[in-house]
Amino acid sequence: MKVLFCGEELHYSYIYTAEALQNDQDIKVVKCPQSEVKTHIQAADVAVPLMCKLDAQLLRTAKRLKLIIQYGVGVEGIDIPVATEQGIWVSNIPSSSTGNALSCAEHAIYLMLASLRQQNAMRASIHQRRVGVPVGETLFNKCVLIVGFGNIAKELIPRLKPFHVKLMGIRRVPWGATPADAYLEAELQQKGLFPDLHHMAGQADLIVLTCSLTETTRGMVDSAFLKACKPGVRIINIARGGLLDLQAITDMIDSDEIGALGLDVHWQEPWDPNHAITNHPKVVMTPHVAGVTELSYRTMAQVVANEVRRHAQGLPPTIQLNHVSRVVPDAF
């Protein structure tokens, strides 16, 4: 059985999965650059997309493929209806049990602190041999709005509590629906739904985006949103780059509306290192590494290895994002 990592980004996902399956003699783990996926996927039984779209055209040519497993949560790059039509299972790895969500929560705090303490200006001071500048701000006593209430937000809330911040939360569905989340909801001094977004953004010193990218949320941080924000707001994005309207950000980055941006995800990936946003003093960028820790990546590699073994035994994936009637893999 051949497991194909589609793309060469997120390199350690491949390394750790290959290690996890190295003693399984009938399973071969390989990778290829995105430009060669169309060729290599023809011989693959399992595909693991890495920053790579598996669209309808590609899936209809992958006659051997029977399982796609996303190395993480987001499956917006997979055409699930066509995968189902072709008899291909689609699965992913929820972030709650792998260390991915807590890794992302820690990284959000890192970006919050980096924006408050002016990381770029501190680096400039080192180069200029200056001491005692810039003057930073504390996270203590700030108002933080968390947009989204998924696994990352649930890991972020308790980690922010020791900083003595005022916490607010926005989510898509009504609050109070899940009793198990009651203790986390109780930590939020103010709760709202997406129609309340602009109003609550006007109260926040920092806004942390943890929500999914959908047609509704795409470009949600636009000029109207930014004008509704508290002047000097710091926006942290560890979700998806498309949540921010690039034109609005470009137009307003030099204004008083934006205090700083902490971006782990970008509009295109890899992002252009020469873009004006990349080198702007108000912007702290990291290369989509919020969830890339030894804890999360080794745990997710073991999940992928176990799912590949299940597939080799003719079993459906543990997490099923579609339904396929045929589960027995072809001989290999």
N, C-alpha and C positions, 0 to 999 in steps of 0.2 A: 504494500500500500504506500502511495506517495502522498506526502503532505507538502503543499506548496505555500510558502510565504510570499505573498504577492507584493513586492516592493522591498526596498532595502533600508527604508526608514525604520525607526524604532528597533534598532539593530539587536538589542538584547532580548527582545521577544523571541527572535529566531534562535539565538545562542542558547538561551535557557530551555527552550522547548526541545531543541536537538539534544541537549544534555539529559533532559527528563526521559527521552525516548531512546537513548543510545543503546540500551540493552534489549530493545524490542527488535529482534532480528528481521522480522518481515515488514517493518515500517521504516521508510526512508524520509527524512526531513530535508527539504531543499528550499532555496530561495532564488528569486530572479528580480532584476530591476523592473520597474513598472512598464518600461517600453517593450519588454519581452513577455509580459504576462499572457498575451493572446496566444503565443506559441506554446509556452510551458504548461498552461492550464489544460491543454488537451490531454495530457498524460497524468493529471492530478486526480486523486480520489477525494482529497480534502483540501480546501483553500482557506488560507488565513490572510485576509486583506489588510495591508498596512498602508494607510493613507492612499488607498487605491480603490477606485470605483469598479464594482462588478455590475456592469449594466446589462440590459437585455441582450444586446448584440453579442457580448462576450459570453454570457451564460448559455446562450443557444448553441454556441459552438463547443462548449465544454461537455462532451458526451459522456465522459467517464466520471465527472464530478458528482458526488452525492452528498457532500456536507460542506457548508461554509460556517466557520466559527470566527466571530469577530474577537480580536484580542483587546477586549474592553467592552464598553456598553453601546456606543453609537453605531447604528447600522444604516444611517441615511444614505450611505454610498452603495448599498446592495439593493438590487431590484428584487424585492421579496416575492411579488406576484409572479414574475417570470421564473424565479428559482423554484417556486411551488409547481408551476406549469411543467418545468423540466424534471421534477422529481428530486429536487435538491433541498435537503434540510438546511435551515438557517438558524444559527444559535449565537449567543453572545455570553459575556461573563459579567454578571452583575457586580457592581463595585463594592457592595456592602460587606462581603465576606472575604475579600482578597487583600485588603490593605490599600486598594486603589483609592477609595473614597477618603480615607484618613490621610493618605499621602497628598491628595489634592487639597484637602482642608489645610494641612500644614503649609503647603505652597501658597495658598491664598493669603495666609497670615504673613508669610515672607514678603509677598508683593505689597501687602498693606503697609508693612513696616518700611519696606524699601521706598515706597512712594512718600510716606510721611517724613522719613529721614533724608530724603533727597539723595538717593544713591548715586545718581549721575553727577550731582554737584560735589559729593564727597570724593568721588574718583578724580574730578577735576582739581580739587584742592590738593590731593596727593601729588598730582603732576605739577601743580604750581607751587609746591612746597609751602602751602598755607596750613596753619593749625587753628582749630577752633571754629571753623566755618565749613558748611553752612549751619544755621540754626534750624534744627528739625522740630517736628511736632511729635507728641506722644499719641499712642493709641488710646491710652487712658482717657475716659470720659467722653470719647467720641460717640456719635450716633452712626450705627452701621445698619444698612439695609441689605438683606440677603434676598436675592431674586431667585425663586425656585426653592422647593422643599423636598428634593430628592436625597439620595444617600450622602452626597458631598455636603449639602447644607446641614444634614443631621449630624455629621461629624464636626462641622465647623462651629456650630452653636456652642457646644460644651467647651471647645477649645478657646473660644473668645471670652467666655465668662470670667476667667481670672484677670482679664485686662480691664474689667469694670467698665464695659461699654454699654450703651443703650442699644438693644437689639430690636430690629424690626424685620418682619418677614412678609414676602409677597408670594402667593402661589396661584396656580391656575384653578384648582378645585377648592370647595369650601373647607374651612378648618374644622377640626373636631371629628372628622370621619373615622380616624384610626385611633382607638384607645391607647395602643402601644406608644403613640407619639405624643401623648398628653403631657408628659414631663418635659419634652423639648419645646412644645408649644407654650408651656408655662414660662419659659425663659424669655419669650418675646414680649417686649413691652407694648408692641403694636403689631397687629396683623391685618393684612389686606389681601384683596384679589387683584388680578391684573388691571381691571378698570381703575384701581386706586394708585397705579404705579406713579404717575406724574405727581400726584399730590404728596405721596410719601417720599418720592425722590427729593422733593423740595426741603425735606427735613434732615436729610442724611449728609454726614461728612464723608462717608465712604459707602460705595455701592458695590456689592460683590455679586457677579453674575454666575449662577450655577445651574441655570435652566436649560432645557433642551432647545435645539434649533428646529423650529417648525416654520411653516409659511406665516403663522401669526407672529412669531417672535423675531423672524428675520429682519434685521435693520431696525430693531426696536429702539436702540440708542441712536436716535436721529436728532435733527436740529431742534424739534419741538421738545423732545425729552431733555436735551441738554439745557435748553432755556428754562425748563421747569425745575431743574436741579438747583440746589443751594450753590451759590457762586464759590468756585474753588473746589468743587467736589472731586474726589478721587475715585476712579472707576477701575475695578479689578475684574478681569475676565479670565476664568479658568474653565469655561464651558465650550463655546464655539465662536470662532472669529466672526461669523456672519451675523451675530447678534448686534454688532456695531455697524452703523452706516459709515463706510469709509469716507465718503465725500463730506458728510457732516463733521466727522472727526477732523479731517484735513482742514476744513474751513474754520473750525472753531478752536483748534488746539492752542493757538496763540492768544485766545481771549481769556478773560477772567472767569468764564464759566467752567473751564476745565483746570483743576489744580494739578492733576497727574493721572496717568494711565499705567496700570500694571497688567501687562498682556502676556499670557502664556499661550494663547491660541490666536491665530491670525487669519486674515481674509483669504489668503492663499498660503499653502504650505508645501515646500519651504518658502518663507517670506523673503522678499528682496532686501538684502542687507544695505542697499544704497537708497532705499526709499526714505523720503523726508521724515516720515513717522518713526522709522527705525532709529534715526539719529537725533530725534528731538529731545531736548533736555528734560522735558516733562514726562517722557515715556521710559518705563522700565520693561524690557522684553526678555522673555525666556523662551527657549525653543521647544514648546509643547512637552514639557518634562514634569508637569505637576504630578502626574500619576506614575512617573518613571522612577521607582525606587526598587532597591533589591528586594524588599519585602513584597511589594505588589507584583513585580514582574516574575519572581520565582514562583509565587503562589499561582499566578495566572498561567504560567507555563505548565504547572502541574495539572491545572484544570484542562488545558488544551490536550495534554498527553492522555489524561483519563478519558476525555471525550473521543479522541482518536481510537483508543482501545475499545471503547463501547461500540463505535462504528464498525470496527473490525469484527466484532462479535455479532453484528447484525442488529444492534440495538439503536433506537432513536436517541438523539441528544437529550441530556438532562433538561436543558432549557430549550424549549421549542417555540420559535417565533413564527412558525408556519406548520402546516400539517401535510405530510407526505405519506402516501399509502405504502410505497415500497421502501423497506428498510434494509433488506439484505444487500450488502455490497457485492460488486462484481468480484470475480476471482482475481487474485493478485499474486 
